[in-house]
Amino acid sequence: MVEKNKVEEQHLSILQKRWLKFKTLKRGYYALVIITTLYGISFLLPILINNRALIVSYENELYFPIIKGYVSGQTFGQDVPGEAKYRELRKSFKEDNTGNWVLMPPYPYSPFEDITTDGNKMYESPSGKHWLGTDNTGRDVFARLCYAFNISISFALILTIINYFLGIFIGGSMGYFGGKFDLFFQRLIEIWASLPMLFVIIIISSIVKPSFFLLIGIYTLVNWIGMTYLIRAEFYREKAKDYVAAALSMGQSDVKVMFKHILPNSLVPIITYFPFSVVAGISALVGLDYLGFGLAPPTPSWGQMLDVGLQNVSKWWMVFSPVAAQFLTLLSIVFIGEGVREAFDPKVYSRLR
Amino acid sequence: MSQKPLVEVKNLTVSFPVSGGIMGRKVAEVKAVDGISFSIGRSEIVGLVGESGCGKTTVGRAMINILKYIAPDVEVGGEILYHFDGEDVDFNKLHPRRMRKYRSRVQMIFQDPYASLNPRMTVAQIVEEPIKIHLNLSDEERRNRALELLEKVGLRKDQSGRFPHEFSGGQRQRVGIARALATNPDLIICDEPVSALDVSIQAQVINLMMDIQKEFDVSFLFIAHDLSVVEHISDKIAVMYLGNLMEFGDASQVYHHPKHPYSKALLSAVPIPNPKEKNRNRIVLKGDVPTPMNKPSGCSFRTRCPIAEDSCSEEVPKFELYAPNHWLACPIVKDN
């Protein structure tokens, strides 16, 4: 059994080898580990950073507002209109000492609660209570920052993946079939690419209030073109190689030749370009949000925070936080990209090791 | 022996249009293959020789009908008539969808063993692929057949999980041979299968191919520019120059008693490992090969031919029977 494993180990596919090489490039590898971990954790934000209690034990009955959502204050004997105020509830339960208790998330502020909710003040500077202070409407900056991280990365990832699908499908067909089909689509893409896309986005988002997915849709309209060029060129080159001729001469179907033979061999630019494409996606969202054509206002976003921050430059935490968050995120992703690029470089020795 | 040959190529032409101008009009064409006819019998090895760029490879690719995939604008004329058991099929007129069925009957071995194997697949997967397409076997049977074939071409069973980049050029070419054999084809087109290999490996691979030809009873079209290799392996030899066949006949006839002036020149250039013969008369041709975009009128070889006459520029010489099993495209040799 041990011997068998040994034999298996010798036959690594090229991708497996590259992954092993990538792991030796510490900077990129750790950046990947950190970013994926943080992104994974960021899906748990509703139970980590929120103003809704996780569990409330009231008169020997357990409530789970985090799952149930809206629970009125009267339920817990709290004299407030609308939803229960869990931070106050915890305080009053403690004072009463009647065996009732509230389990709050570790950071008990939501990115949406502003001065209208209990005790929030505008422009509060960083403290143990609000780690990065509050903004111009009294919302907690740290909470918004974390939620915006999740939204930014999700936006960029989904955008990139959709672009890749379109790019691989359209660019791949263009490169593979060539001839008139290629000629026609190239012209079509050139016409499409010559539209002033920023204006198109601004016009569309001033007509309809863009939601998360609508914004991805709009941005995809602009962004898919770049990928088609890359994939088309790659398919064009690979198609001329003999292993494709061999697959065709044994009667393999076009779809199989494209996706089983050519695509795995065209992965180098696709994978090495991926992190940089994500960086571009994040920057694009920040840019649009900053200009006010991005996600609709209450949504936490770095661009909007930057915009508000720049209007209040004297409140340093409001500028510093989104800039630093963005800088660190983009830097780590660029590190990943750099490591991936290096791992795909056939040269053995690397300056990144 | 009035049995039909396996494949008859009749007046095959292949031309690649050269487009230019704003609208991409066709401004010229490259006639890579300009009307050639020959035939390959069952379990016969036909060698196709000629210098670089004369259209040998194009003939091979036309015969398995994959030119249209590589160059969508290509124009292929003439007939490529296969006589499979009881079925006559013209590959050039077949609809691509119906073509698929016959793909298993004709396979190809490529020149470059580094480019002709998909670097992302293990050799077992590579050999299994044609079996998967054409033969209806269970996974287990398919696997066994692939391993059997790999053993037949001289690879060990435990090497089947390796990727092509873990093999030497000779071993890769063996994988290519195993892949070509996988569907039990009637004809294998070998496109310079050994020219990318070391001389020491060439002999091994050539001998392997000859063994396999006997064992599987398959026909070969052996494309090469190395005449001594072709003479060693072939039953018949076809000599090609600038898209035309110059001479076609039994290997010993063509090799030892060439009639066409081009064949003579080509064969006199073959090095003979015998110092006594070092003073033998070599025919050195004048000038360069003309471009196939602008071929000479009449006989395409006349610009370099030592025995050319004025009449050679007037019409394209017919490819005619000169002696039994010996065809020739030179009226001057024929008349003498």
Interface residues (C-beta under 8 A of the other chain):
Chain A: V7 E8 Q10 H11 L12 S13 I14 L15 F177 G178 G179 K180 L183 K239 A240 K241 D242 Y243 A245 A246 A247 L248 S249 M250 G251 Q252 S253 H261 P264 N265
Chain B: G24 R61 I64 I66 Y69 I70 P72 D73 M99 R100 K101 R103 S104 V106 Q107 M108 F110 Q111 D112 A115 S116 L117 N118 P119 R120 T122 E129 P130 I133 H134 D158 G161 R162 F163 H165 E166 G176 R179 T183
